[in-house]
Amino acid sequence: MELADPWARRRRLFQATLHHAIARARAARRELALLFIDLDRIAQVNDMLGWQLGDRVLAEAAARIAGTLGPRTRPARVGADEFAAIRHVEDFAAAARLAASVIERCREPYMLDCVAIKVTASVGIALYPSYAQTAERLMERAERSLYRAKIAGRDCFYPGGATCYGGTGLPPRTARE
């Protein structure tokens, strides 16, 4: 299976980290946010400008995401253009602000080899214990939310409710499935 899916090992390592984070959150009775972050249209960068430049955009995006999340939260690359991050939050609004900040930072042009490259990010959010009680279910919810954000038009986050929200503001309410 490793040969067919080069990201399987990284996802398993991330899932183990998520298991530990959930155990700590459960013990501390804290809310935990899982953000799945996908860079929109990176394949077009690879096709038009070459995978070498695409890899540089990915590296810069990873640095931007890490800088936005802060020193206590390290994003994990779990797919070709997908990252995941775990963060203790006070509530959904805090997770939404974090997602909006990631989107806004990724939206800024990437200046590489005198070329301004525009890449955006879509983010799916899932909360423990509000949305799911296990690492597997939390990952499923975050991934489903991410794909809903992409379907809704990209460059936004999706909280699991009925609407996609852009990075410039918070949703008027927090609808949960």
GUVEXDO-90713 format. One record per residue (C-alpha): residue in three letters; z, x, y. Coordinates in nm, 3 decimals, always signed. Layout:
BEGIN
@residuo->Ala; Z->Z; X->X; Y->Y
...
***
This chain:
BEGIN
@residuo->Met; Z->+0.000; X->+0.000; Y->+0.000
@residuo->Glu; Z->+0.069; X->+0.291; Y->+0.237
@residuo->Leu; Z->-0.295; X->+0.397; Y->+0.218
@residuo->Ala; Z->-0.422; X->+0.051; Y->+0.307
@residuo->Asp; Z->-0.179; X->+0.006; Y->+0.598
@residuo->Pro; Z->-0.092; X->+0.327; Y->+0.785
@residuo->Trp; Z->+0.165; X->+0.138; Y->+0.998
@residuo->Ala; Z->+0.367; X->+0.002; Y->+0.703
@residuo->Arg; Z->+0.615; X->+0.291; Y->+0.702
@residuo->Arg; Z->+0.682; X->+0.262; Y->+1.076
@residuo->Arg; Z->+0.733; X->-0.113; Y->+1.049
@residuo->Arg; Z->+0.980; X->-0.064; Y->+0.762
@residuo->Leu; Z->+1.174; X->+0.194; Y->+0.965
@residuo->Phe; Z->+1.179; X->-0.040; Y->+1.263
@residuo->Gln; Z->+1.292; X->-0.327; Y->+1.042
@residuo->Ala; Z->+1.584; X->-0.114; Y->+0.916
@residuo->Thr; Z->+1.677; X->-0.039; Y->+1.277
@residuo->Leu; Z->+1.659; X->-0.410; Y->+1.355
@residuo->His; Z->+1.889; X->-0.490; Y->+1.059
@residuo->His; Z->+2.149; X->-0.250; Y->+1.202
@residuo->Ala; Z->+2.110; X->-0.389; Y->+1.553
@residuo->Ile; Z->+2.161; X->-0.744; Y->+1.426
@residuo->Ala; Z->+2.474; X->-0.637; Y->+1.238
@residuo->Arg; Z->+2.613; X->-0.480; Y->+1.557
@residuo->Ala; Z->+2.520; X->-0.786; Y->+1.763
@residuo->Arg; Z->+2.681; X->-1.016; Y->+1.506
@residuo->Ala; Z->+3.003; X->-0.812; Y->+1.508
@residuo->Ala; Z->+3.011; X->-0.802; Y->+1.889
@residuo->Arg; Z->+2.897; X->-1.167; Y->+1.920
@residuo->Arg; Z->+2.617; X->-1.064; Y->+2.151
@residuo->Glu; Z->+2.263; X->-1.189; Y->+2.207
@residuo->Leu; Z->+1.983; X->-0.958; Y->+2.099
@residuo->Ala; Z->+1.624; X->-0.971; Y->+2.223
@residuo->Leu; Z->+1.331; X->-0.852; Y->+2.017
@residuo->Leu; Z->+1.017; X->-0.789; Y->+2.221
@residuo->Phe; Z->+0.679; X->-0.742; Y->+2.055
@residuo->Ile; Z->+0.442; X->-0.578; Y->+2.303
@residuo->Asp; Z->+0.068; X->-0.557; Y->+2.248
@residuo->Leu; Z->-0.176; X->-0.375; Y->+2.475
@residuo->Asp; Z->-0.462; X->-0.608; Y->+2.559
@residuo->Arg; Z->-0.821; X->-0.495; Y->+2.510
@residuo->Ile; Z->-0.743; X->-0.134; Y->+2.416
@residuo->Ala; Z->-1.028; X->-0.153; Y->+2.163
@residuo->Gln; Z->-1.269; X->-0.197; Y->+2.454
@residuo->Val; Z->-1.134; X->+0.124; Y->+2.611
@residuo->Asn; Z->-1.195; X->+0.302; Y->+2.281
@residuo->Asp; Z->-1.546; X->+0.158; Y->+2.249
@residuo->Met; Z->-1.652; X->+0.229; Y->+2.607
@residuo->Leu; Z->-1.471; X->+0.555; Y->+2.684
@residuo->Gly; Z->-1.386; X->+0.700; Y->+2.343
@residuo->Trp; Z->-1.075; X->+0.698; Y->+2.128
@residuo->Gln; Z->-0.947; X->+1.021; Y->+2.285
@residuo->Leu; Z->-0.911; X->+0.847; Y->+2.621
@residuo->Gly; Z->-0.778; X->+0.537; Y->+2.444
@residuo->Asp; Z->-0.506; X->+0.751; Y->+2.283
@residuo->Arg; Z->-0.412; X->+0.887; Y->+2.623
@residuo->Val; Z->-0.383; X->+0.533; Y->+2.758
@residuo->Leu; Z->-0.159; X->+0.444; Y->+2.463
@residuo->Ala; Z->+0.062; X->+0.747; Y->+2.530
@residuo->Glu; Z->+0.090; X->+0.661; Y->+2.900
@residuo->Ala; Z->+0.160; X->+0.295; Y->+2.819
@residuo->Ala; Z->+0.435; X->+0.401; Y->+2.577
@residuo->Ala; Z->+0.592; X->+0.613; Y->+2.851
@residuo->Arg; Z->+0.571; X->+0.324; Y->+3.098
@residuo->Ile; Z->+0.726; X->+0.082; Y->+2.849
@residuo->Ala; Z->+1.007; X->+0.327; Y->+2.769
@residuo->Gly; Z->+1.072; X->+0.387; Y->+3.138
@residuo->Thr; Z->+1.088; X->+0.014; Y->+3.205
@residuo->Leu; Z->+1.322; X->-0.055; Y->+2.915
@residuo->Gly; Z->+1.560; X->+0.221; Y->+3.022
@residuo->Pro; Z->+1.736; X->+0.503; Y->+2.841
@residuo->Arg; Z->+1.929; X->+0.283; Y->+2.595
@residuo->Thr; Z->+1.619; X->+0.112; Y->+2.456
@residuo->Arg; Z->+1.345; X->+0.308; Y->+2.286
@residuo->Pro; Z->+1.024; X->+0.126; Y->+2.197
@residuo->Ala; Z->+0.881; X->+0.182; Y->+1.850
@residuo->Arg; Z->+0.509; X->+0.193; Y->+1.789
@residuo->Val; Z->+0.459; X->-0.047; Y->+1.499
@residuo->Gly; Z->+0.081; X->-0.086; Y->+1.509
@residuo->Ala; Z->-0.230; X->+0.069; Y->+1.653
@residuo->Asp; Z->-0.163; X->-0.086; Y->+1.995
@residuo->Glu; Z->+0.167; X->-0.266; Y->+1.928
@residuo->Phe; Z->+0.520; X->-0.171; Y->+2.024
@residuo->Ala; Z->+0.853; X->-0.335; Y->+1.949
@residuo->Ala; Z->+1.183; X->-0.304; Y->+2.130
@residuo->Ile; Z->+1.535; X->-0.425; Y->+2.062
@residuo->Arg; Z->+1.774; X->-0.487; Y->+2.348
@residuo->His; Z->+2.113; X->-0.653; Y->+2.393
@residuo->Val; Z->+2.078; X->-0.920; Y->+2.662
@residuo->Glu; Z->+2.304; X->-1.173; Y->+2.825
@residuo->Asp; Z->+2.060; X->-1.462; Y->+2.783
@residuo->Phe; Z->+1.696; X->-1.561; Y->+2.762
@residuo->Ala; Z->+1.647; X->-1.514; Y->+3.137
@residuo->Ala; Z->+1.741; X->-1.146; Y->+3.102
@residuo->Ala; Z->+1.489; X->-1.104; Y->+2.818
@residuo->Ala; Z->+1.224; X->-1.281; Y->+3.027
@residuo->Arg; Z->+1.288; X->-1.050; Y->+3.324
@residuo->Leu; Z->+1.257; X->-0.749; Y->+3.095
@residuo->Ala; Z->+0.928; X->-0.877; Y->+2.949
@residuo->Ala; Z->+0.794; X->-0.950; Y->+3.299
@residuo->Ser; Z->+0.883; X->-0.595; Y->+3.408
@residuo->Val; Z->+0.702; X->-0.444; Y->+3.109
@residuo->Ile; Z->+0.394; X->-0.654; Y->+3.183
@residuo->Glu; Z->+0.391; X->-0.561; Y->+3.551
@residuo->Arg; Z->+0.430; X->-0.189; Y->+3.475
@residuo->Cys; Z->+0.155; X->-0.192; Y->+3.211
@residuo->Arg; Z->-0.075; X->-0.379; Y->+3.451
@residuo->Glu; Z->-0.089; X->-0.084; Y->+3.693
@residuo->Pro; Z->-0.416; X->+0.114; Y->+3.657
@residuo->Tyr; Z->-0.415; X->+0.419; Y->+3.432
@residuo->Met; Z->-0.578; X->+0.713; Y->+3.611
@residuo->Leu; Z->-0.728; X->+0.943; Y->+3.346
@residuo->Asp; Z->-1.007; X->+1.194; Y->+3.408
@residuo->Cys; Z->-1.076; X->+1.040; Y->+3.750
@residuo->Val; Z->-1.128; X->+0.699; Y->+3.590
@residuo->Ala; Z->-0.908; X->+0.399; Y->+3.670
@residuo->Ile; Z->-0.852; X->+0.209; Y->+3.347
@residuo->Lys; Z->-0.709; X->-0.143; Y->+3.352
@residuo->Val; Z->-0.509; X->-0.243; Y->+3.048
@residuo->Thr; Z->-0.260; X->-0.527; Y->+3.036
@residuo->Ala; Z->+0.016; X->-0.622; Y->+2.795
@residuo->Ser; Z->+0.115; X->-0.938; Y->+2.614
@residuo->Val; Z->+0.475; X->-0.982; Y->+2.502
@residuo->Gly; Z->+0.638; X->-1.207; Y->+2.245
@residuo->Ile; Z->+1.012; X->-1.268; Y->+2.273
@residuo->Ala; Z->+1.257; X->-1.376; Y->+2.003
@residuo->Leu; Z->+1.636; X->-1.389; Y->+2.036
@residuo->Tyr; Z->+1.914; X->-1.338; Y->+1.784
@residuo->Pro; Z->+2.101; X->-1.559; Y->+1.702
@residuo->Ser; Z->+1.927; X->-1.833; Y->+1.902
@residuo->Tyr; Z->+1.583; X->-1.808; Y->+1.737
@residuo->Ala; Z->+1.660; X->-1.647; Y->+1.402
@residuo->Gln; Z->+1.948; X->-1.511; Y->+1.196
@residuo->Thr; Z->+1.770; X->-1.239; Y->+0.997
@residuo->Ala; Z->+1.559; X->-0.937; Y->+1.087
@residuo->Glu; Z->+1.261; X->-1.069; Y->+0.893
@residuo->Arg; Z->+1.269; X->-1.411; Y->+1.061
@residuo->Leu; Z->+1.328; X->-1.257; Y->+1.406
@residuo->Met; Z->+1.022; X->-1.035; Y->+1.360
@residuo->Glu; Z->+0.815; X->-1.335; Y->+1.250
@residuo->Arg; Z->+0.922; X->-1.532; Y->+1.557
@residuo->Ala; Z->+0.852; X->-1.244; Y->+1.796
@residuo->Glu; Z->+0.513; X->-1.178; Y->+1.640
@residuo->Arg; Z->+0.421; X->-1.547; Y->+1.651
@residuo->Ser; Z->+0.523; X->-1.558; Y->+2.018
@residuo->Leu; Z->+0.312; X->-1.249; Y->+2.088
@residuo->Tyr; Z->+0.002; X->-1.406; Y->+1.937
@residuo->Arg; Z->+0.062; X->-1.725; Y->+2.133
@residuo->Ala; Z->+0.074; X->-1.516; Y->+2.452
@residuo->Lys; Z->-0.260; X->-1.361; Y->+2.357
@residuo->Ile; Z->-0.412; X->-1.702; Y->+2.281
@residuo->Ala; Z->-0.280; X->-1.835; Y->+2.612
@residuo->Gly; Z->-0.478; X->-1.572; Y->+2.800
@residuo->Arg; Z->-0.307; X->-1.234; Y->+2.762
@residuo->Asp; Z->-0.122; X->-1.041; Y->+3.033
@residuo->Cys; Z->+0.184; X->-1.264; Y->+2.993
@residuo->Phe; Z->+0.490; X->-1.323; Y->+2.778
@residuo->Tyr; Z->+0.560; X->-1.613; Y->+2.551
@residuo->Pro; Z->+0.916; X->-1.728; Y->+2.489
@residuo->Gly; Z->+0.844; X->-1.957; Y->+2.197
@residuo->Gly; Z->+0.806; X->-2.261; Y->+2.422
@residuo->Ala; Z->+0.497; X->-2.452; Y->+2.525
@residuo->Thr; Z->+0.370; X->-2.238; Y->+2.814
@residuo->Cys; Z->+0.263; X->-1.879; Y->+2.877
@residuo->Tyr; Z->+0.429; X->-1.716; Y->+3.177
@residuo->Gly; Z->+0.277; X->-1.432; Y->+3.376
@residuo->Gly; Z->+0.470; X->-1.124; Y->+3.469
@residuo->Thr; Z->+0.539; X->-1.234; Y->+3.825
@residuo->Gly; Z->+0.798; X->-1.501; Y->+3.765
@residuo->Leu; Z->+1.038; X->-1.666; Y->+3.526
@residuo->Pro; Z->+0.962; X->-1.989; Y->+3.344
@residuo->Pro; Z->+1.101; X->-2.302; Y->+3.507
@residuo->Arg; Z->+1.299; X->-2.368; Y->+3.190
@residuo->Thr; Z->+1.345; X->-2.198; Y->+2.855
@residuo->Ala; Z->+1.193; X->-2.414; Y->+2.586
@residuo->Arg; Z->+1.277; X->-2.306; Y->+2.234
@residuo->Glu; Z->+1.107; X->-2.417; Y->+1.917
***
